[in-house]
Amino acid sequence: MKFHHEMTYRALTPAVYRMLTDPQFQEQRAKAGNPEQAESSVVTTPDGDVIITVNRLLAVQLPGMLQRLTGDRVRILETQTWQHADPAAMTRDGHLTAGVVGHPGGVEGTLHLAESESGTTFTVDADIKVNVPLVGGKIESFIAEMLTKLMTKEQELGRAWLGEPAP
């Protein structure tokens, strides 16, 4: 299943990138949605890439068969890898992987920050794949809904972090 989501910020791309790679922002993002457990890390590689890892344990109430497959708790592991660029760059590119630990499939895609008329647009384009016969499509749809909710919350956190007024 193809997934596309855009978030907009009024700030310039270097400021949005600094926010995204700030360990305190990632800690706030990991704790959004009140997970039972949340951990985050931000590591810069010797090449200048930045690797962000967010690990959350969430209590979930899934529909029928999905609940039997996962139980009432899921651990979601997300990794973003942002490629090295000039600190003043007006575009940034990255890679996203995420999945439910212990279950087949997951999310893999690209991240892109770019200047827009109103500031910066953060675009996520990904493939959601769950290799479970008969119910894989339902799980993919559920994951897409979850991602949209998480990214909407992330945008709210980001706007507050950047000092932007609520829309």
N, C-alpha and C positions, 0 to 999 in steps of 0.2 A: 504494500500500500504506500503510495506517495504521500508525503507530508510536507506542507509549506506553512511557514508562520513568519510574520514580520512584526518587529517591535520598533517603535520610533522614540527617539530622544531629541530634545532641543539642543543638546550639547554637541560640540565638535567631536569627530571620531577619536582623536587622541585622548580626550577626557573620558569618553565611554569605554575605551579600551583599558585605561588606567583603573576605572571602576571595576570592570569585569575581571581584571587580574589582581585585584586587591584581596588579600586573604580575609579581611574583616567583612567585605561585601559577600564573599563566597560563604563565609560562616553564616551570615544572615540568610542568604539564599537557601543554604542547606536546611536551616531550621524553619523555613516558611512552610506552612501547612501543618505545623505541629507534629512532626514525625516522632516516633517513640525513641529513635536514636538518629543522630546526624553527625557526620564528620565531613570535613572538607580539607583539601590541601591545594596549595598553589606552588609549583616548582618551576624554576627557570633552568633549562638545560644549558650545557656549555655552548650549544649552537645559538642560544638566544630564544628558542621556542619556549612557550609557557604551557605547562600541563596542569589543568585544573581537574581535580577528582572530587566528586561529591557522592557520598555513600549514605543512603537513608533507609531506615526501617520504618515502614508505614503500616498502620492498621487499615485494612480495606474491607469494604463490604461489596463483593462482586456478585454479579448475577449468577444464579444457579450453578451451572456446570463449571464456570470459571472458578467459583469459590472452591469447588471440590478439587480442582487442579492446583490451586495455589495456597489454599488455607485462608486464614483471616489476617495474615501478615505477609508482606512482600519486602524484600530487600532490593532496592534499586541502586545500581552502580552506574554512574555517569562519568565519562571522561571527555574533556574538551582539550584539544591541542591547538594552540594558536601559533602560527608560523612567525618567525622572527621578521621584523620589518623596522624601518627607521621609526624612532619614537614619535616623529611628527607626521607619520604617514596618514593619509586621508582615507585609506582602505586597509582592511585587515582580513585575513582569511584563516579559517581553522577547520578542524575536523571534529565530529561528534560521534561518540559511541555510547550506547546506554542499553541496559537490559535488566531483567529481573533475574537475580542470582539463582542458579539452579534450574532454570527453565530455558527451553530452546528459543532461539530467535532474539530479536531485539531491534534496536534503532541504530542506523549508521547514516551519516550524512555530512553536509558541509555547513560551515558558519561563515557569514560574510558581514563585515561592517563597512558602510560606505556613506559618504556625504550625501545628504538629500536637501531638498529646498528648505526644510524646516530644521535641519540639524544632522542627525545620523540615523540610518536605518540598519537594524540588525536583522538579517535574514537567515532563517534556518530552512534548509531543504534536505529531506531525509527519506530513506526507505524504512518502513516498518515491516519486519518479517517475523512471523511466528509459524514454525513448522509443526503444527499440531493438526492432524486430520480432523475434518468436520467443523472444528471450532476456531481454527487459526484466524479466519477473517473477523470473527467476533472479538477475539482478543486484540487483533490489530486495531480495530475501531476503538476499543476501550483504551488502548495505549495512546492513540491519537487524541482522544478526549482528555486523558490525563496530562499529556504533554501541553496541550493548549491551555489547560488550567494552570499548570506550573509556570508556563511562560508568561501568562497574563499576570500572575503574582510577581514573577521576576521583573516584569516591566514596571509594576507599581513600586517595588523596592528600589529599582534603578532610578526612577524619576524622583523618589524621595531622597535617595543618596545624592543625586546631582542637584538637589534643591529646586526641582521643577514643580510648578503648581499642578495640582490634579486637573485632568482635562474636564 
